[in-house]
Amino acid sequence: MPAPPTSAPTPSSIHHPHQPQRGLALAFFLPAAALLTTAALLSPNPDGHGTHTSLGLAPCGLLQATGIPCPTCGMTTAFALAADANLLRSLLTQPLGFLLALSTACTVLISGYALITGMRLQPLLDALLRPRTFWTFAALVVLAWAYTIARVQLA
């Protein structure tokens, strides 16, 4: 004799295995998309730095006081140029800003895909959160800063 029919599950009783992954994806997607949207709305400063002042932020104090740009000088400009698809000029303005803009765009694409599909982001995060990644990033900051100092001094 067949088993008696059971009642249909209610929406609150259905287990959604992809919900935590989608929450993590959303936590990456929203700020990355907001950052790129903001960059796309900015007009890049032709000097290669100072674009951030159009957001109401103060000019670089180190540059004003010493004539030497800070490690992040030119990053907002590089983001704005990359968002305008002017990739070569973005790279030449601030190489690390260019790489971060591309990384932000990749974050939007990957987290957007994960948001739609429920793909797990944890393996990717585990790969990125290694000491080697930190030291590589630190080296890139120093190299990009040296490049920016040379670019500003030669201008």
Secondary structure, DSSP 8 states (H G I E B T S, - for coil): ----------GGGS--TTHHHHHHHHHHHHHHHHHHHHHHHS---TTSS-GGGGGT----HHHHHHS---TTTTHHHHHHHHHTT-HHHHHHH-HHHHHHHHHHHHHHHHHHHHHHH----HHHHHHHSSHHHHHHHHHHHHHHHHHHHHHHHH-
